[in-house]
């Protein structure tokens, strides 16, 4: 397995653990009867973060078979890591601040939620485009 794949697996395991740990505040929000938006935000954090980790595990398995150079593989890995960690920060902050982070112009932590969402979405898109390019080159 390539070094880039091994790094992706390592970070995916951290992201997976993080997402699973978000189950604790999710359960607490349900038990205390928190507003629906808060419960939903914790649900998103608890379910989507492990999904991102699963995606990284899958890409780590495929990465060595792609016929692109190491720099290109690392660019995919870096984009995935940036995206995952941005969402690891933004999704729980959305629950804490009760701000979805879908519109610019917030203040304080709400601004960080928006920034995390935009960085996460943009770098996810970049990783996907680069993965498509690498897959095409590898045909």
ZAMIKE-616242 format. One record per residue (C-alpha): residue number from 1; x, y, z. Coordinates in nm, 4 decimals. Layout:
<rs>
R  nr       px       py       pz
R NUM        X        Y        Z
...
</rs>
This chain:
<rs>
R  nr       px       py       pz
R   1   0.0000   0.0000   0.0000
R   2   0.1279   0.3474  -0.0888
R   3   0.2362   0.5858   0.1844
R   4  -0.0435   0.8209   0.0799
R   5  -0.2958   0.5398   0.1285
R   6  -0.1576   0.4541   0.4706
R   7  -0.1882   0.8174   0.5771
R   8  -0.5433   0.8263   0.4471
R   9  -0.6302   0.5136   0.6491
R  10  -0.4754   0.6620   0.9636
R  11  -0.6670   0.9883   0.9346
R  12  -0.9848   0.8078   0.8348
R  13  -0.9652   0.6116   1.1592
R  14  -0.9374   0.9384   1.3559
R  15  -1.2322   1.0862   1.1675
R  16  -1.4355   0.7678   1.2215
R  17  -1.3689   0.7765   1.5951
R  18  -1.4600   1.1449   1.6075
R  19  -1.7909   1.0864   1.4330
R  20  -1.8780   0.7944   1.6557
R  21  -1.7998   1.0020   1.9656
R  22  -2.0456   1.2637   1.8417
R  23  -2.3095   1.0035   1.9259
R  24  -2.2800   1.0992   2.2931
R  25  -2.3996   1.4592   2.2588
R  26  -2.6549   1.3392   2.0034
R  27  -2.8051   1.0989   2.2590
R  28  -2.7917   1.3654   2.5308
R  29  -2.9743   1.6124   2.3060
R  30  -3.2488   1.3575   2.2463
R  31  -3.2779   1.2694   2.6169
R  32  -3.3012   1.6310   2.7336
R  33  -3.5601   1.7201   2.4701
R  34  -3.3412   1.9709   2.2873
R  35  -3.4953   2.1644   1.9982
R  36  -3.5299   1.9681   1.6745
R  37  -3.2600   2.1749   1.5025
R  38  -3.0050   2.0835   1.7714
R  39  -3.0961   1.7139   1.7625
R  40  -3.0794   1.7152   1.3837
R  41  -2.7416   1.8899   1.3861
R  42  -2.5954   1.6269   1.6200
R  43  -2.7495   1.3530   1.4023
R  44  -2.5785   1.5022   1.0978
R  45  -2.2456   1.5119   1.2826
R  46  -2.2829   1.1573   1.4148
R  47  -2.3848   1.0058   1.0797
R  48  -2.2023   1.2097   0.8164
R  49  -1.8552   1.2171   0.9723
R  50  -1.8249   0.8334   0.9814
R  51  -1.9591   0.8261   0.6259
R  52  -1.6729   1.0530   0.5199
R  53  -1.4292   0.8219   0.6993
R  54  -1.5730   0.5235   0.5138
R  55  -1.5216   0.7072   0.1864
R  56  -1.1579   0.7690   0.2802
R  57  -1.1058   0.3992   0.3618
R  58  -1.2493   0.3062   0.0214
R  59  -1.0328   0.5562  -0.1651
R  60  -0.7255   0.4407   0.0289
R  61  -0.7875   0.0902  -0.1047
R  62  -0.8170   0.2122  -0.4639
R  63  -0.5422   0.4752  -0.4610
R  64  -0.2481   0.2350  -0.5210
R  65  -0.4087   0.1061  -0.8410
R  66  -0.4404   0.4502  -0.9995
R  67  -0.1884   0.5218  -1.2759
R  68  -0.0964   0.8720  -1.1572
R  69   0.2152   0.9994  -0.9851
R  70   0.2571   1.0324  -0.6095
R  71   0.2031   1.4089  -0.6118
R  72  -0.1367   1.3646  -0.7757
R  73  -0.2327   1.0951  -0.5222
R  74  -0.1226   1.3194  -0.2360
R  75  -0.3377   1.6013  -0.3750
R  76  -0.6418   1.3739  -0.3498
R  77  -0.5467   1.2699   0.0018
R  78  -0.4839   1.6289   0.1140
R  79  -0.8191   1.7461  -0.0209
R  80  -1.0000   1.4612   0.1545
R  81  -0.8234   1.5298   0.4824
R  82  -0.8970   1.9006   0.4661
R  83  -1.2609   1.8283   0.3930
R  84  -1.3007   1.5712   0.6688
R  85  -1.1378   1.7768   0.9394
R  86  -1.3285   2.0894   0.8342
R  87  -1.6549   1.9000   0.8713
R  88  -1.5365   1.7488   1.2025
R  89  -1.5191   2.1042   1.3327
R  90  -1.8162   2.2612   1.1537
R  91  -2.0826   1.9989   1.2233
R  92  -2.0640   1.9957   1.6044
R  93  -2.0277   2.3740   1.6086
R  94  -2.3510   2.3919   1.4098
R  95  -2.5254   2.2053   1.6905
R  96  -2.3611   2.4150   1.9617
R  97  -2.4300   2.7514   1.7968
R  98  -2.7669   2.6488   1.6488
R  99  -2.6456   2.7925   1.3217
R 100  -2.6424   2.5763   1.0115
R 101  -2.3603   2.7706   0.8526
R 102  -2.5271   2.7916   0.5144
R 103  -2.5070   3.1687   0.4755
R 104  -2.2191   3.4095   0.5107
R 105  -2.2446   3.7019   0.7450
R 106  -2.2716   3.5259   1.0779
R 107  -2.0720   3.6381   1.3769
R 108  -1.8409   3.4556   1.6142
R 109  -1.8625   3.0784   1.6007
R 110  -2.1415   3.0932   1.3409
R 111  -1.8846   3.2368   1.1017
R 112  -1.6585   2.9397   1.1765
R 113  -1.9449   2.6984   1.1021
R 114  -1.9954   2.8625   0.7633
R 115  -1.6222   2.8647   0.6888
R 116  -1.5909   2.4978   0.7883
R 117  -1.8817   2.4024   0.5652
R 118  -1.7433   2.5951   0.2693
R 119  -1.3906   2.4554   0.3119
R 120  -1.5319   2.1050   0.3589
R 121  -1.7584   2.1240   0.0549
R 122  -1.4981   2.2858  -0.1687
R 123  -1.2207   2.0443  -0.0828
R 124  -1.4592   1.7472  -0.1179
R 125  -1.5450   1.8653  -0.4663
R 126  -1.1763   1.9114  -0.5496
R 127  -1.0963   1.5594  -0.4264
R 128  -1.3806   1.4137  -0.6319
R 129  -1.2738   1.5933  -0.9504
R 130  -0.9121   1.4851  -0.9039
R 131  -1.0256   1.1272  -0.8352
R 132  -1.2289   1.1237  -1.1573
R 133  -0.9239   1.2512  -1.3476
R 134  -0.7013   0.9851  -1.1908
R 135  -0.9539   0.7134  -1.2693
R 136  -0.9819   0.8295  -1.6297
R 137  -0.6035   0.8335  -1.6751
R 138  -0.5920   0.4829  -1.5283
R 139  -0.8338   0.3288  -1.7809
</rs>
